[in-house]
Amino acid sequence: MANEVLTEKEVEKLLSNKYVKSINKAGKIMYTDEFRIYFIEENSKGKFPREIYTDCGFDINVIGIKRIESSGTRFRNAYRKDGMNGLISKSNRKKTKDINNKYLSIEERYQLLLAENELLKAEYEVLKKNRLIGEGADNGALELAKEVKFNIIRSVVKNSKLTNIIRHLCKISGISRSGYYNHFSAKSIQNREKKEVQDKQLQNNILKAFKYKVRKKGAKQIKMILSSKFNTVYNLKRIRRIMKKYNIVCTIRRANPYKRMAKATKEHSTVSNLLERKFKQQIPGKVLLTDITYLTYGKGKRAYLSTIKDGSTNEILAYNVSDRITLAIAIDTIHKLKKNNRVKLTKDSFIHSDQGVHYTHPEFQKIVKKYNIGQSMSRRGSCWDNAPQESFFWHFKDEAYIKECMTLDELKKEIKRYMTYYNNDRCQSDLERMTPVQYRNHLLAAS
């Protein structure tokens, strides 16, 4: 039976053993990590604690059976709780900040490799799925969100036979361990649930604006519709975040790969550019923009749309639809403009177009002069000189249901519905978030 308090000679003898780190004043012996691991390895082979201590050069009479048994119990409990890593002193754990393979058995190293492989495999599957739907594919660099990594690690830890590997897996994934624990704290879970409820409400409101008048809309259009029609103001970033989260997509058509129109022939005459890109002159009925675009509908059918747009208010003043791109489509549009009683042109009004064959034709120019309307043309090959008209066609093809129309009559009805919507209900940022009709009335009231 050992003494409760060690003498100076006994302390000196114990400290001379390489497996003893230190002894405190109360007589508690601190063993090295090497001895703890050696003790567990030999004890698991069936060796008694007393034999292990004797083999390591300890005097049993000095230490005492009671100390040996209590130390053995402490070592075994630490091993059952944290494996070999539990036998490493806390000071050494802080230095490594990781599972040290030096102290792992072959079975534990195998289990660790399985956990790492499962983690990397799960991350790869998520990245592969994201690449297929196009997230981050434009720059070739895909990065998982932290929340996704947290959930993957939690799943791997749950299925793993190892304990205390969270730090190791967090290091592999490039995230902080504190962030992992914080993510699964009760407070964080409660905050996420609260945020999800708020996002669901935002989604419902955004969908109302998205489906308003059954027209396709992007984030900017949704923001203006919410403000003008539902008296709701949302930040543009918030709208885009909710659209991305709940996959609310406004499809955008591809750029037209074909040339819009043939070049003007020599017998046709061009005129100078009176507009010089001064589209917004704040005078309704002065600047008239016109152009023709093609429409593909039904099963490969094609029609053509000619419009005249007010440069100051963006209002479509007249339009004409035809299945043939003849001179008549442009001339009939001018006739419809003059027959529209709602349109009041100024004395110095002029119509601006590109140098297409329709607008350089002598017959068209004759009709324009007959109605006392001036004429202006863009420079050759410069679409920016008629940018607002080009922009209208771009939005029109995105938002109107052209392809669903099977006949020309159906197409004309859809275009009529869209023109009514565009002039009376579609808010625009460059019109102080008003519709074209509202902005026209606003300018007239201010003049």
Secondary structure, DSSP 4 states (H G I P E B T S, - for coil): ---SS--HHHHHHHHTSTTEEEE-TT--EEE-HHHHHHHHHHHHTT--HHHHHHHTT--HHHH-HHHHHHHHHHHHHHHHHHGGGGGS-HHHHHHH-S--GGG--HHHHHHHHHHHHHHHHHHHHHHHHHHHTTTTTTTT-----HHHHHHHHHHHHHH-S-SS-HHHHHHHHT--HHHHHHHTSHHHHHHHHHHHHHHHHHHHHHHHHHTGGG----HHHHHHHHHHHS-----HHHHHHHHHHTT-----PPPP-S-SSPPPPTTS-----SSTT----S-TTTEEEEEEEEEEETTTEEEEEEEEEETTT--EEEEEEESS-SHHHHHHHHHHHHH-TT----TT-EEEE-S-TTTSSHHHHHHHHHTT-EEEEPPTT-GGGGHHHHHHHHHHHHHS--TT--SHHHHHHHHHHHHHHHHHT--BGGGTTB-HHHHHHHHHHH-
